[in-house]
Amino acid sequence: MAKVTDLHLEHARQMFLAERARREAIRGSLSTPVAAISFAVFALGTLSVEIDVGGLEHGTTVAILLLALCSVAALFASAYQVLLSEWLFVYHEPPRLADFVAGEETHDQDHDRDAQARSVLAASYAIAYEEQLKGNAISAMRRTWALRLILLALLLQAVAFAILPFHRGGF
């Protein structure tokens, strides 16, 4: 086994801490889709007040209802992506160092304990880094899909609002 120096240990620790900071940045950016969901729900409420559901024989009424229904589906899918991203942050923690050290066997009590401790710490940081890297990639992808679905919902609502004057005209 190669000797792990202080430089190796510090490098592994810095990589882990950088990925941990990225994790918190992704987590903080989840507020954007959540705020957009709130805005979209408010817009749906406004649309529901403006539409006359009694005119189902008109094409514009049916079109607005379908657009609103698709928008609601996109909002639920977006909220689901946000939930999965946050869930991954909560349940995707690196292994505890105590568990990692417990699995290590000590061959010789007089062996260089400092070198052994550096090896265990460097390996622990490396494992934690890999776990964080994988989890961050998945969470970032889910956050991106949440934003895309929000944009879809807002686009559908914009089209519904654009049709609304024709609906009021009885078309």
FISE-8258 format. One line per field, with one value per atom (N, C-alpha, C): x, y, z; atom name; residue in one letter. Coordinates in nm, 4 decimals, padded with zeros to 6 digits. Each point is the difference from the previous one (the first is absolute). Layout:
BEGIN
east = c(X_...)
north = c(Y_...)
up = c(Z_...)
atome = c(CA_...)
residu = c(A_...)
//
This chain:
BEGIN
east = c(00.0843_-00.0843_00.0895_-00.0312_00.0804_-00.0197_00.1067_-00.0042_-00.0825_-00.0936_-00.0835_00.0650_00.0350_00.0653_-00.1050_00.0482_-00.0898_-00.0582_00.0769_-00.0475_-00.1166_00.0113_-00.1107_-00.1244_00.0202_-00.1126_-00.0658_00.0793_-00.0545_-00.0719_00.0552_-00.0638_-00.1361_-00.0056_-00.1270_-00.1007_00.0451_-00.0890_-00.0525_00.0867_-00.0427_-00.0998_00.0218_-00.0946_-00.1365_00.0000_-00.1253_-00.0697_00.0738_-00.0602_-00.0534_00.0675_-00.0491_-00.1312_-00.0072_-00.1236_-00.1122_00.0352_-00.0983_-00.0564_00.0870_-00.0452_-00.0908_00.0354_-00.0856_-00.1360_-00.0020_-00.1256_-00.0889_00.0580_-00.0774_-00.0462_00.0800_-00.0414_-00.1191_00.0045_-00.1125_-00.1229_00.0197_-00.1118_-00.0617_00.0826_-00.0498_-00.0740_00.0441_-00.0642_-00.1350_-00.0356_-00.1323_-00.1116_00.0348_-00.1022_-00.0583_00.0746_-00.0497_-00.1203_00.0094_-00.1193_-00.1158_00.0299_-00.1077_-00.0739_00.0735_-00.0634_-00.0794_00.0538_-00.0705_-00.1274_00.0027_-00.1211_-00.1069_00.0388_-00.0952_-00.0608_00.0832_-00.0493_-00.0960_00.0357_-00.0840_-00.1345_-00.0010_-00.1256_-00.0886_00.0595_-00.0745_-00.0597_00.0789_-00.0483_-00.1148_00.0096_-00.1098_-00.1272_00.0157_-00.1166_-00.0651_00.0810_-00.0528_-00.0711_00.0579_-00.0616_-00.1325_-00.0057_-00.1236_-00.1137_00.0324_-00.1028_-00.0520_00.0857_-00.0343_-00.0733_00.0107_-00.0598_-00.1440_-00.0831_-00.1400_-00.0123_-00.0043_-00.0022_-00.1326_-00.1031_-00.1306_00.0000_00.0987_00.0039_00.0852_-00.0197_00.0816_-00.0215_-00.1058_-00.0218_00.0955_00.0640_00.0958_00.1390_00.0671_00.1342_00.1010_-00.0154_00.0954_-00.0094_-00.1207_-00.0173_00.0722_-00.0199_00.0641_00.1526_00.0447_00.1446_00.0612_-00.0661_00.0518_00.0022_-00.1042_-00.0035_00.1096_00.0233_00.1069_00.1374_00.0197_00.1275_00.0210_-00.1053_00.0108_00.0281_-00.0662_00.0225_00.1435_00.0511_00.1393_00.0963_-00.0346_00.0834_00.0052_-00.1154_-00.0043_00.0854_-00.0084_00.0814_00.1489_00.0390_00.1406_00.0429_-00.0897_00.0321_00.0213_-00.0859_00.0175_00.1298_00.0298_00.1248_00.1214_-00.0089_00.1084_00.0188_-00.1102_00.0073_00.0595_-00.0337_00.0546_00.1520_00.0481_00.1444_00.0714_-00.0618_00.0583_00.0062_-00.1082_-00.0055_00.1074_00.0164_00.1028_00.1405_00.0208_00.1310_00.0296_-00.0957_00.0186_00.0128_-00.0767_00.0052_00.1404_00.0606_00.1348_00.1001_-00.0196_00.0892_-00.0130_-00.1207_-00.0244_00.0492_-00.0214_00.0306_00.1215_00.0879_00.1178_00.1237_00.0205_00.1125_00.1190_00.1186_00.1183_00.0093_00.0803_00.0140_00.0633_-00.0380_00.0588_00.1428_00.0866_00.1404_00.0157_-00.0807_00.0081_-00.0290_-00.0981_-00.0306_00.1143_00.0612_00.1092_00.1220_00.0316_00.1150_-00.0241_-00.1248_-00.0317_00.0286_-00.0104_00.0247_00.1473_00.0841_00.1435_00.0601_00.0865_00.0703_00.1376_00.0392_00.1351_00.0890_00.0969_00.0888_00.1051_00.0539_00.1075_-00.0211_-00.0103_-00.0267_00.1112_00.1225_00.1123_00.0194_-00.0828_00.0110_-00.0258_00.0436_-00.0129_-00.1484_-00.0520_-00.1421_-00.0365_00.0939_-00.0278_-00.0257_00.0821_-00.0175_-00.1313_-00.0323_-00.1251_-00.1204_00.0067_-00.1085_-00.0170_00.1118_-00.0077_-00.0646_00.0359_-00.0582_-00.1503_-00.0415_-00.1425_-00.0748_00.0546_-00.0652_-00.0061_00.1096_00.0015_-00.1009_-00.0062_-00.0969_-00.1433_-00.0210_-00.1332_-00.0420_00.0913_-00.0301_-00.0258_00.0778_-00.0170_-00.1369_-00.0396_-00.1312_-00.1105_00.0122_-00.1011_-00.0073_00.1149_00.0037_-00.0741_00.0269_-00.0650_-00.1516_-00.0431_-00.1430_-00.0634_00.0675_-00.0525_-00.0036_00.1029_00.0065_-00.1167_-00.0236_-00.1099_-00.1350_-00.0194_-00.1258_-00.0237_00.1047_-00.0148_-00.0378_00.0561_-00.0334_-00.1476_-00.0487_-00.1405_-00.0904_00.0348_-00.0823_-00.0015_00.1125_00.0048_-00.0869_00.0023_-00.0838_-00.1481_-00.0375_-00.1393_-00.0436_00.0889_-00.0318_-00.0215_00.0826_-00.0145_-00.1330_-00.0376_-00.1293_-00.1157_00.0152_-00.1042_-00.0187_00.1096_-00.0088_-00.0610_00.0369_-00.0566_-00.1509_-00.0413_-00.1435_-00.0764_00.0608_-00.0619_-00.0162_00.1044_-00.0086_-00.1096_-00.0122_-00.1076_-00.1362_-00.0160_-00.1273_-00.0319_00.0995_-00.0224_-00.0306_00.0653_-00.0282_-00.1433_-00.0421_-00.1377_-00.0999_00.0310_-00.0884_-00.0026_00.1140_00.0057_-00.0875_00.0049_-00.0852_-00.1470_-00.0324_-00.1382_-00.0471_00.0864_-00.0365_-00.0130_00.0788_-00.0102_-00.1323_-00.0521_-00.1272_-00.1182_00.0207_-00.1074_-00.0870_00.0555_-00.0882_-00.0964_00.0468_-00.0877_-00.1102_00.0354_-00.0968_-00.1111_00.0405_-00.0978_-00.0887_00.0550_-00.0771_-00.0978_00.0020_-00.0947_00.0449_00.1287_00.0495_00.0292)
north = c(-00.1167_00.1167_00.1240_00.0947_00.1223_00.0864_00.0657_00.0865_00.1251_00.0338_00.1182_00.1135_00.1032_00.1148_00.1008_00.1003_00.1079_00.0713_00.0082_00.0635_-00.0789_-00.1335_-00.0840_00.0222_-00.0016_00.0182_00.1357_00.1050_00.1352_00.0125_-00.0621_00.0031_-00.0705_-00.1157_-00.0729_00.0806_00.0632_00.0808_00.1207_00.0670_00.1167_-00.0380_-00.1137_-00.0463_-00.0271_-00.0651_-00.0273_00.1295_00.0944_00.1261_00.0811_-00.0059_00.0695_-00.0607_-00.1308_-00.0667_00.0242_00.0098_00.0314_00.1406_00.0951_00.1365_00.0023_-00.0802_-00.0105_-00.0555_-00.0952_-00.0586_00.1070_00.0837_00.1059_00.1044_00.0265_00.0946_-00.0549_-00.1276_-00.0627_00.0025_-00.0320_-00.0010_00.1391_00.1022_00.1363_00.0429_-00.0507_00.0390_-00.0687_-00.0934_-00.0627_00.0974_00.1119_00.0991_00.0638_00.0029_00.0584_-00.0763_-00.1330_-00.0691_00.0043_00.0005_00.0050_00.1332_00.1092_00.1311_00.0069_-00.0577_00.0001_-00.0831_-00.1088_-00.0807_00.0842_00.0756_00.0864_00.1021_00.0610_00.0971_-00.0659_-00.1187_-00.0694_-00.0397_-00.0393_-00.0348_00.1245_00.1133_00.1254_00.0341_-00.0167_00.0275_-00.0940_-00.1247_-00.0946_00.0430_00.0512_00.0498_00.1164_00.0886_00.1129_-00.0496_-00.0964_-00.0563_-00.0670_-00.0696_-00.0699_00.0973_00.1192_00.1013_00.0577_00.0112_00.0647_-00.0909_-00.1290_-00.0916_-00.0329_-00.0094_-00.0392_-00.1461_-00.0873_-00.1439_-00.0423_00.0818_-00.0338_-00.0036_00.0590_00.0044_-00.1094_-00.1242_-00.1108_-00.0282_00.0569_-00.0211_00.0856_00.0965_00.0848_-00.0645_00.0096_-00.0578_00.0677_00.1299_00.0706_-00.0450_-00.0309_-00.0478_-00.1323_-00.0891_-00.1314_00.0157_00.0876_00.0213_00.0555_00.0972_00.0582_-00.1045_-00.0806_-00.1045_-00.1035_-00.0389_-00.0962_00.0588_00.1257_00.0656_00.0096_00.0352_00.0101_-00.1366_-00.1037_-00.1357_-00.0459_00.0269_-00.0352_00.0805_00.1259_00.0830_-00.0566_-00.0432_-00.0602_-00.1268_-00.0814_-00.1223_00.0350_00.1020_00.0424_00.0530_00.0707_00.0510_-00.1142_-00.1009_-00.1152_-00.0743_-00.0155_-00.0673_00.0815_00.1310_00.0855_-00.0121_00.0049_-00.0138_-00.1365_-00.1027_-00.1335_-00.0012_00.0682_00.0076_00.0744_00.1072_00.0739_-00.0898_-00.0723_-00.0905_-00.1082_-00.0587_-00.1033_00.0570_00.1202_00.0629_00.0236_00.0530_00.0251_-00.1320_-00.0992_-00.1314_-00.0580_00.0183_-00.0518_00.0690_00.1294_00.0702_-00.0523_-00.0311_-00.0446_-00.1428_-00.0869_-00.1419_-00.0472_00.0907_-00.0387_00.0548_-00.0443_00.0466_-00.0939_00.0525_-00.0864_-00.0903_-00.1045_-00.0892_00.0726_-00.0411_00.0593_-00.0492_00.0879_-00.0360_-00.1112_00.0046_-00.1029_-00.1386_-00.0086_-00.1283_-00.0443_00.0976_-00.0314_-00.0497_00.0658_-00.0389_-00.1347_-00.0282_-00.1265_-00.1182_00.0228_-00.1076_-00.0234_00.0910_-00.0130_-00.0977_-00.0850_-00.0919_00.0576_-00.0106_00.0445_-00.1232_-00.0009_-00.1162_-00.0001_00.1133_00.0074_00.1254_-00.0166_00.1121_00.1038_-00.0435_00.0922_00.0633_-00.0398_00.0538_00.1498_00.0689_00.1456_00.0400_00.0334_00.0341_00.1286_00.0908_00.1252_-00.0266_-00.0829_-00.0338_-00.0753_-00.0868_-00.0760_00.0941_00.0954_00.0962_00.0858_00.0440_00.0771_-00.0815_-00.1275_-00.0869_-00.0138_-00.0209_-00.0157_00.1297_00.1119_00.1287_00.0325_-00.0228_00.0279_-00.0886_-00.1268_-00.0907_00.0425_00.0418_00.0451_00.1234_00.0967_00.1196_-00.0367_-00.0936_-00.0405_-00.0645_-00.0871_-00.0644_00.1040_00.0895_00.1044_00.0911_00.0326_00.0835_-00.0670_-00.1271_-00.0729_-00.0057_-00.0229_-00.0025_00.1365_00.1059_00.1348_00.0351_-00.0362_00.0286_-00.0648_-00.1267_-00.0729_00.0615_00.0259_00.0575_00.1391_00.0812_00.1355_-00.0012_-00.0913_-00.0090_-00.0337_-00.0942_-00.0389_00.1145_00.0645_00.1101_00.1180_00.0310_00.1098_-00.0316_-00.1243_-00.0399_00.0122_-00.0438_00.0099_00.1459_00.0846_00.1426_00.0600_-00.0385_00.0500_-00.0441_-00.1251_-00.0471_00.0714_00.0296_00.0753_00.1366_00.0670_00.1309_-00.0099_-00.1018_-00.0182_-00.0234_-00.0803_-00.0280_00.1244_00.0813_00.1267_00.0903_00.0088_00.0825_-00.0508_-00.1307_-00.0577_00.0397_-00.0118_00.0365_00.1471_00.0859_00.1432_00.0311_-00.0697_00.0184_-00.0416_-00.1132_-00.0457_00.1013_00.0553_00.1007_00.1267_00.0396_00.1190_-00.0181_-00.1189_-00.0274_00.0045_-00.0561_00.0030_00.1436_00.0840_00.1404_00.0723_-00.0400_00.0612_-00.0368_-00.1169_-00.0454_00.0611_00.0424_00.0488_00.1099_00.0994_00.1013_-00.0600_-00.1024_-00.0655_-00.0788_-00.0556_-00.0722_00.0948_00.1170_00.0996_00.0479_-00.0035_00.0395_-00.1065_-00.1178_-00.1065_-00.0908_-00.0018_-00.0891_-00.1382)
up = c(00.0000_00.0000_00.0000_-00.0866_-00.0103_00.1237_00.0364_00.1171_-00.0319_00.0869_-00.0156_00.0772_-00.0720_00.0627_00.0459_00.0719_00.0413_-00.1213_-00.1068_-00.1226_-00.0592_-00.0029_-00.0479_00.0845_00.1302_00.0921_-00.0210_-00.0112_-00.0183_-00.1340_-00.1029_-00.1322_00.0044_00.0606_00.0107_00.0811_00.1055_00.0836_-00.0773_-00.0749_-00.0777_-00.1093_-00.0638_-00.1021_00.0634_00.1151_00.0697_00.0390_00.0573_00.0445_-00.1185_-00.1132_-00.1194_-00.0478_00.0029_-00.0431_00.1005_00.1273_00.1045_-00.0215_-00.0372_-00.0284_-00.1231_-00.1000_-00.1195_00.0377_00.0881_00.0472_00.0621_00.0835_00.0646_-00.1002_-00.1032_-00.1043_-00.0781_-00.0328_-00.0700_00.0889_00.1244_00.0944_00.0129_00.0065_00.0083_-00.1252_-00.1143_-00.1256_-00.0200_00.0856_-00.0092_00.0362_00.0612_00.0335_-00.1260_-00.1086_-00.1246_-00.0548_-00.0182_-00.0485_00.0997_00.1280_00.0992_-00.0100_-00.0142_-00.0156_-00.1300_-00.1064_-00.1283_00.0073_00.0756_00.0181_00.0694_00.1007_00.0701_-00.0951_-00.0823_-00.0980_-00.0975_-00.0488_-00.0975_00.0606_00.1251_00.0670_00.0112_00.0335_00.0070_-00.1367_-00.1057_-00.1356_-00.0377_00.0413_-00.0262_00.0722_00.1205_00.0734_-00.0725_-00.0534_-00.0769_-00.1255_-00.0673_-00.1205_00.0330_00.1116_00.0360_00.0292_00.0479_00.0257_-00.1318_-00.0982_-00.1264_-00.0990_00.0147_-00.0992_00.0372_-00.1027_00.0177_-00.0415_00.0996_-00.0269_-00.0626_00.0128_-00.0574_-00.1516_-00.0629_-00.1465_-00.0593_00.0420_-00.0506_-00.1481_-00.0590_-00.1435_-00.0844_00.0609_-00.0710_00.0024_-00.1112_-00.0114_00.0910_00.0195_00.0845_00.1449_00.0455_00.1381_00.0189_-00.0931_00.0077_-00.0091_-00.0903_-00.0153_00.1290_00.0610_00.1246_00.1105_00.0105_00.1027_-00.0214_-00.1247_-00.0289_00.0306_-00.0382_00.0306_00.1507_00.0725_00.1464_00.0615_-00.0509_00.0517_-00.0263_-00.1185_-00.0317_00.0867_00.0262_00.0863_00.1420_00.0503_00.1338_00.0042_-00.1046_-00.0056_00.0002_-00.0747_-00.0030_00.1364_00.0686_00.1338_00.0989_-00.0055_00.0891_-00.0319_-00.1283_-00.0384_00.0470_-00.0093_00.0461_00.1513_00.0730_00.1460_00.0371_-00.0756_00.0237_-00.0202_-00.1045_-00.0246_00.1129_00.0491_00.1131_00.1227_00.0245_00.1152_-00.0102_-00.1168_-00.0174_00.0176_-00.0477_00.0168_00.1472_00.0715_00.1431_00.0763_-00.0371_00.0644_-00.0117_-00.1168_-00.0215_00.0920_00.0249_00.0913_00.1418_00.0391_00.1374_00.0209_-00.0964_00.0182_-00.0790_-00.0380_-00.0757_00.0691_00.1203_00.0802_-00.0171_00.0119_-00.0081_00.1228_-00.0087_00.1155_00.1183_00.1179_00.1206_00.0161_00.0439_00.0174_00.1032_00.1053_00.1038_-00.0584_-00.0915_-00.0637_-00.0905_-00.0664_-00.0902_00.0774_00.1101_00.0822_00.0651_00.0398_00.0648_-00.0928_-00.1309_-00.0956_-00.0279_00.0412_-00.0218_00.1004_-00.0481_00.0884_00.0302_00.1215_00.0362_00.0036_-00.0890_-00.0104_00.1098_00.0268_00.0968_00.0840_00.1292_00.0902_-00.0049_-00.0260_-00.0016_-00.1380_-00.0927_-00.1353_00.0035_-00.0984_-00.0043_00.0020_00.1182_00.0160_-00.0730_-00.0087_-00.0700_-00.1478_-00.0606_-00.1412_-00.0203_00.0934_-00.0080_00.0125_00.0905_00.0179_-00.1250_-00.0605_-00.1242_-00.1105_-00.0084_-00.1033_00.0188_00.1235_00.0282_-00.0296_00.0433_-00.0249_-00.1493_-00.0704_-00.1440_-00.0724_00.0373_-00.0619_00.0329_00.1231_00.0396_-00.0791_-00.0136_-00.0798_-00.1455_-00.0526_-00.1391_-00.0216_00.0911_-00.0109_00.0122_00.0972_00.0193_-00.1219_-00.0572_-00.1203_-00.1148_-00.0220_-00.1095_00.0198_00.1240_00.0296_-00.0248_00.0457_-00.0199_-00.1484_-00.0735_-00.1430_-00.0730_00.0298_-00.0641_00.0386_00.1286_00.0466_-00.0549_-00.0078_-00.0526_-00.1473_-00.0748_-00.1423_-00.0179_00.0780_-00.0096_00.0453_00.1101_00.0508_-00.0958_-00.0594_-00.0967_-00.1213_-00.0448_-00.1125_00.0366_00.1193_00.0434_00.0132_00.0523_00.0111_-00.1381_-00.0957_-00.1365_-00.0594_00.0228_-00.0505_00.0690_00.1273_00.0708_-00.0650_-00.0320_-00.0650_-00.1391_-00.0745_-00.1340_00.0072_00.0960_00.0140_00.0446_00.0838_00.0405_-00.1216_-00.0813_-00.1209_-00.0931_-00.0113_-00.0807_00.0561_00.1318_00.0631_-00.0235_00.0148_-00.0216_-00.1462_-00.0907_-00.1424_-00.0321_00.0527_-00.0212_00.0563_00.1152_00.0586_-00.0845_-00.0534_-00.0851_-00.1243_-00.0581_-00.1165_00.0414_00.1151_00.0489_00.0211_00.0573_00.0193_-00.1341_-00.0994_-00.1330_-00.0672_00.0284_-00.0575_00.0753_00.1220_00.0863_-00.0642_-00.0694_-00.0622_-00.1026_-00.0719_-00.0973_00.0734_00.1128_00.0819_00.0470_00.0450_00.0453_-00.1144_-00.1217_-00.1169_-00.0477_00.0635_-00.0341_-00.1115_-00.0296_-00.1063_00.0509)
atome = c(N_CA_C_N_CA_C_N_CA_C_N_CA_C_N_CA_C_N_CA_C_N_CA_C_N_CA_C_N_CA_C_N_CA_C_N_CA_C_N_CA_C_N_CA_C_N_CA_C_N_CA_C_N_CA_C_N_CA_C_N_CA_C_N_CA_C_N_CA_C_N_CA_C_N_CA_C_N_CA_C_N_CA_C_N_CA_C_N_CA_C_N_CA_C_N_CA_C_N_CA_C_N_CA_C_N_CA_C_N_CA_C_N_CA_C_N_CA_C_N_CA_C_N_CA_C_N_CA_C_N_CA_C_N_CA_C_N_CA_C_N_CA_C_N_CA_C_N_CA_C_N_CA_C_N_CA_C_N_CA_C_N_CA_C_N_CA_C_N_CA_C_N_CA_C_N_CA_C_N_CA_C_N_CA_C_N_CA_C_N_CA_C_N_CA_C_N_CA_C_N_CA_C_N_CA_C_N_CA_C_N_CA_C_N_CA_C_N_CA_C_N_CA_C_N_CA_C_N_CA_C_N_CA_C_N_CA_C_N_CA_C_N_CA_C_N_CA_C_N_CA_C_N_CA_C_N_CA_C_N_CA_C_N_CA_C_N_CA_C_N_CA_C_N_CA_C_N_CA_C_N_CA_C_N_CA_C_N_CA_C_N_CA_C_N_CA_C_N_CA_C_N_CA_C_N_CA_C_N_CA_C_N_CA_C_N_CA_C_N_CA_C_N_CA_C_N_CA_C_N_CA_C_N_CA_C_N_CA_C_N_CA_C_N_CA_C_N_CA_C_N_CA_C_N_CA_C_N_CA_C_N_CA_C_N_CA_C_N_CA_C_N_CA_C_N_CA_C_N_CA_C_N_CA_C_N_CA_C_N_CA_C_N_CA_C_N_CA_C_N_CA_C_N_CA_C_N_CA_C_N_CA_C_N_CA_C_N_CA_C_N_CA_C_N_CA_C_N_CA_C_N_CA_C_N_CA_C_N_CA_C_N_CA_C_N_CA_C_N_CA_C_N_CA_C_N_CA_C_N_CA_C_N_CA_C_N_CA_C_N_CA_C_N_CA_C_N_CA_C_N_CA_C_N_CA_C_N_CA_C_N_CA_C_N_CA_C_N_CA_C_N_CA_C_N_CA_C_N_CA_C_N_CA_C_N_CA_C_N_CA_C_N_CA_C_N_CA_C_N_CA_C_N_CA_C_N_CA_C_N_CA_C_N_CA_C_N_CA_C_N_CA_C_N_CA_C_N_CA_C_N_CA_C_N_CA_C_N_CA_C_N_CA_C_N_CA_C_N_CA_C_N_CA_C_N_CA_C_N_CA_C_N_CA_C_N_CA_C)
residu = c(M_M_M_A_A_A_K_K_K_V_V_V_T_T_T_D_D_D_L_L_L_H_H_H_L_L_L_E_E_E_H_H_H_A_A_A_R_R_R_Q_Q_Q_M_M_M_F_F_F_L_L_L_A_A_A_E_E_E_R_R_R_A_A_A_R_R_R_R_R_R_E_E_E_A_A_A_I_I_I_R_R_R_G_G_G_S_S_S_L_L_L_S_S_S_T_T_T_P_P_P_V_V_V_A_A_A_A_A_A_I_I_I_S_S_S_F_F_F_A_A_A_V_V_V_F_F_F_A_A_A_L_L_L_G_G_G_T_T_T_L_L_L_S_S_S_V_V_V_E_E_E_I_I_I_D_D_D_V_V_V_G_G_G_G_G_G_L_L_L_E_E_E_H_H_H_G_G_G_T_T_T_T_T_T_V_V_V_A_A_A_I_I_I_L_L_L_L_L_L_L_L_L_A_A_A_L_L_L_C_C_C_S_S_S_V_V_V_A_A_A_A_A_A_L_L_L_F_F_F_A_A_A_S_S_S_A_A_A_Y_Y_Y_Q_Q_Q_V_V_V_L_L_L_L_L_L_S_S_S_E_E_E_W_W_W_L_L_L_F_F_F_V_V_V_Y_Y_Y_H_H_H_E_E_E_P_P_P_P_P_P_R_R_R_L_L_L_A_A_A_D_D_D_F_F_F_V_V_V_A_A_A_G_G_G_E_E_E_E_E_E_T_T_T_H_H_H_D_D_D_Q_Q_Q_D_D_D_H_H_H_D_D_D_R_R_R_D_D_D_A_A_A_Q_Q_Q_A_A_A_R_R_R_S_S_S_V_V_V_L_L_L_A_A_A_A_A_A_S_S_S_Y_Y_Y_A_A_A_I_I_I_A_A_A_Y_Y_Y_E_E_E_E_E_E_Q_Q_Q_L_L_L_K_K_K_G_G_G_N_N_N_A_A_A_I_I_I_S_S_S_A_A_A_M_M_M_R_R_R_R_R_R_T_T_T_W_W_W_A_A_A_L_L_L_R_R_R_L_L_L_I_I_I_L_L_L_L_L_L_A_A_A_L_L_L_L_L_L_L_L_L_Q_Q_Q_A_A_A_V_V_V_A_A_A_F_F_F_A_A_A_I_I_I_L_L_L_P_P_P_F_F_F_H_H_H_R_R_R_G_G_G_G_G_G_F_F_F)
//
